[in-house]
Amino acid sequence: LLQEQQQEQQQQALLTNVLANQQALLADKNTPAVGPQDAKVAVIEFFDYQCVYCSHLAPELEAAMKQSPQVKYLFKDWPIFADRWENSLKAAERGLAVWQQKGAKAYITYHNAIYHTGHFEGALTDNDIVAATKAAGAAADIQAKDSQGIFSANNALAQKIGLTGTPGLIIMPAKG
């Protein structure tokens, strides 16, 4: 019973924190977003390209996107494994660059291509990142603007909400 009460309190705290940070979750122009601007529902994922659980979730999310094109999907890069595996950060920076310079369609092509490699927990290679970048129609050496600032903001937001790791999946109304 105590465990159930604690779990209920944690859920309530998460909900309160999500609602308190709704604007940052839904309206950050630096967050890659796919789907209609007037969507009624938003799915926000905090992820790391080297997270094994994110990798397992990716095909499910990809299928959901195909089945529910009326939903807006937002991707918050949170490269928490960058200290352990440099390609965690490299893949996140490249994805952000693709988003900034090529837009939503190219971004989701890149994003899915990284996960289609099946390489996680340090197995992602430079060649994987280059191949995904090219699949998205971008130059292999494309660079993101202010990636460190964006990733720091995502980290701060994840902590404010109370996320403790990746993937962090939030499904909420798309309008405040």
Secondary structure, DSSP 8 states (H G I E B T S, - for coil): -HHHHHHHHHHHHHHHHHHHTHHHHH--TTS-EES-TT-SEEEEEEE-TT-HHHHHHHHHHHHHHHH-TTSEEEEEE--TTTTT-HHHHHHHHHHHHHHHHH-HHHHHHHHHHHHHTT--TT---HHHHHHHHHHTT--TT---SSHHHHHHHHHHHHHHHT--SS-EEEEEES--
